[in-house]
């Protein structure tokens, strides 16, 4: 169920064993989903410091990266940006560390969002030629484990399968929640939701940093107690909307060639909860919807950093021009949406980064609210022998590399 990174990793291994495989994907075709990381992002990492809470050997991560790179044509392969973030020789490591940040080391490979369509086409063609049956435009409505296998209701189809793999990503949280309501024993623990903003600055502010590592990832413990981190840095990139059924959030991307004078990245606070509250997805959805209400529809709020610190509604932008189209945002005040602890944590984070990278705290830098990363509850894949959850919907991964590897590792156990 679902055709994203985790499903690709699973099918790559499963087709070697001769199984008949059916894939149900609610999008109309392989290119249509705007949520899946494989469709809307192009960053791969090899690292033990990010991507999820699973232990995935570096050699398997490298296999995943090599697989995606092999789907590029020869010319496109030459444009892939590679490097190391926060190597031991990096002067930025000490600069960030001295201000209380934890720099995250990784090897990165940036393909570019514009190259993903070709990769997906080649993967799709490869799978089709190996007798994998695709069912596009079909939404899975229910999953029931019984003595004969796993009954699946998908569109007008009701059928029983020997083995079912749920790989619906973060956007499939409604289906996953429905399954665990019926089988609460699947839940190992409630997970977190990351809530924050998309930050946009002129390229020249972070030029030196971008040239060295392209993707910088740092995190710190704020005075509020929250862990705050950067995510998804996009040099010369664009800010975009991320579409859900009943609300929108903000995201960002960059192509293989520079397109804009700005760099954007997320600043996220990890928020967890204690009993009796156990719906972090609902919490993040509520905040997202509130932002849309204040923005006047399926839009996000846009505010300058100076106005955010002063708790003042932005009525006019300055030197930094938004890369998100005008019809997708409304000038406003993110303080009316973000909980106080999250707003304070973000302010402290930006102030401290500004000491490391002068210009990060320019008054007219832009903040888009809100950005939310949903994570499913951590689920137990040992509870049922013929029902498995892989990738981001399992609660154990949060990157293309880890999700794909998770799929591969589960298929190897078939």
Secondary structure, DSSP 8 states (H G I E B T S, - for coil): ---SHHHHHHHHHHGGGT---EEEESSSSTT--SS-HHHH--EEEE-SSSSBSS---HHHHHHHHHHHHHTS-HHHHHT-EEEEES-TT-HHHHHHHTTT-EE--EEEEE--GGGHHHHHHHHHHHHHHTT-EEEET--EEEEEEETTEEEEEETTEEEEES-EEE--TGGGHHHHHHHHHH-GGGEEE---EEEEEEEEEEGGGSHHHHHHHSS--EEEE-TTS-EEEEEEEETT-EEEEEE-SS-EEEEEE--SS---SEEEEEEEEEE---TT---HHHHHHHHHHHHHHHHTSS-EEEEEHHHHHTT----S--SS--SS-GGGEEE--GGGTS-HHHHHHHHHHHHHHHHHSTTTT-TT-EEEEEEEEE---EE-TTS-TTEEE-GGGGTSB-SHHHHHHHHHHHHHT-
